[in-house]
Amino acid sequence: MLTGGEFFAVISITSSNRAEQSSTAASLQAKYGGFFASVSVDVSLDSKTKSQLAKSEIRVSTYQRGGQGDDQGFTADVEAVMARLHAFPAQVLRNPVPFEVQVANYKTLDLPEVRCPLHQ
């Protein structure tokens, strides 16, 4: 039995046109692309990116195990998700949850047989 935590986030951003979509994606990639490689992390967005996101439809879905109290509060926007990701290791270190892992060979899965039409 080990202890630790899990945090999953899915952020869907829908823009009104391709130009806005590309510009927003580039801004977010520039800001958060190397998120885990950086030692000092600023999770806040610049005003241009915030303006772009204000014109977009944003859906945030998260799942978290580990942490406690406010550490597990709802994350409603991109900045909140990135702040949670940044703080998550320390939160889980203070309040881990137990988990167990069983390792099995991939061949033990009961997968359907797939036939390739080129090799029949």
matplotlib code that plots the C-alpha trace (Angstrom):
import matplotlib.pyplot as plt

x = [0.0, 1.3, 0.1, -0.1, -2.8, -4.3, -5.3, -6.9, -8.1, -9.7, -10.0, -12.1, -11.8, -14.1, -13.5, -15.7, -13.2, -9.9, -7.8, -8.9, -8.5, -4.9, -4.0, -5.4, -3.8, -0.4, -0.8, -1.6, 1.2, 3.7, 2.5, 2.0, 3.9, 7.0, 5.0, 6.7, 10.2, 10.2, 11.5, 9.6, 6.1, 3.7, 0.3, -1.4, -2.4, -1.5, -4.3, -4.3, -4.8, -7.6, -9.3, -9.1, -10.5, -13.3, -14.5, -14.4, -16.5, -14.5, -15.4, -13.3, -13.7, -11.4, -11.0, -8.8, -7.9, -5.5, -5.2, -7.8, -10.3, -9.7, -6.9, -9.7, -12.0, -13.5, -11.2, -13.3, -10.9, -7.5, -5.5, -7.1, -6.3, -2.7, -2.4, -3.8, -1.3, 1.5, 0.4, -0.7, 2.6, 2.8, -1.0, -0.7, 2.5, 0.6, -2.7, -2.0, -4.6, -3.8, -3.7, -2.6, -1.3, -1.3, 0.9, -0.1, 1.2, -0.7, -1.4, -3.7, -6.3, -9.3, -9.1, -11.2, -9.3, -8.7, -8.3, -6.4, -8.1, -4.8, -3.5, -6.5]
y = [0.0, 3.4, 6.9, 9.9, 11.7, 12.2, 15.3, 15.3, 18.4, 18.8, 22.3, 22.9, 26.4, 27.1, 30.3, 32.0, 31.8, 30.1, 33.2, 33.7, 29.9, 29.9, 33.1, 31.8, 28.4, 30.1, 32.3, 29.4, 27.3, 30.1, 30.6, 27.0, 24.9, 24.4, 24.5, 21.6, 22.4, 25.9, 26.3, 29.5, 29.4, 32.4, 30.9, 34.2, 35.1, 38.3, 40.8, 39.9, 36.2, 37.0, 39.2, 36.3, 33.9, 36.3, 36.0, 32.2, 29.4, 27.7, 24.4, 23.1, 19.5, 18.3, 15.3, 15.2, 12.7, 13.9, 17.2, 18.4, 21.3, 24.3, 22.3, 20.3, 23.2, 23.7, 25.0, 27.1, 28.6, 28.1, 30.1, 28.2, 24.8, 25.8, 27.2, 23.8, 21.9, 24.0, 23.5, 19.9, 18.1, 19.9, 19.4, 15.7, 15.4, 16.9, 14.9, 11.8, 9.1, 5.4, 3.5, 0.1, -0.9, -4.4, -4.9, -7.4, -8.3, -6.6, -10.0, -10.8, -8.4, -10.0, -7.9, -8.6, -10.2, -7.6, -8.9, -6.8, -6.9, -6.7, -10.0, -12.3]
z = [0.0, -1.0, -0.4, -2.7, -4.8, -8.2, -10.0, -13.5, -15.3, -18.7, -19.9, -23.1, -24.7, -27.7, -29.6, -32.2, -35.0, -36.0, -35.6, -32.0, -31.4, -32.7, -30.8, -27.5, -28.0, -28.7, -25.6, -23.3, -24.7, -24.2, -20.6, -19.5, -22.1, -19.8, -16.6, -14.8, -16.1, -14.5, -10.9, -10.2, -11.6, -12.2, -12.8, -13.6, -17.2, -18.9, -19.8, -23.5, -22.8, -20.2, -22.9, -25.4, -22.9, -22.0, -25.6, -25.5, -23.9, -21.2, -19.6, -16.7, -15.3, -12.5, -10.3, -7.2, -4.6, -1.9, -0.1, 2.4, 2.9, 0.7, -1.1, -2.7, -3.6, -7.0, -9.7, -12.0, -14.5, -16.2, -13.6, -10.7, -12.3, -12.9, -9.3, -8.1, -10.2, -8.8, -5.2, -5.5, -4.6, -1.2, -0.6, -1.2, 0.9, 3.9, 3.3, 1.1, 0.3, 0.2, -3.1, -4.3, -7.7, -9.2, -12.2, -14.8, -18.2, -21.1, -22.6, -19.6, -21.0, -22.7, -25.9, -29.0, -31.9, -34.7, -38.2, -40.7, -44.1, -45.9, -44.3, -44.8]

ax = plt.figure().add_subplot(projection="3d")
ax.plot(x, y, z, "-o")
ax.set_aspect("equal")
plt.show()
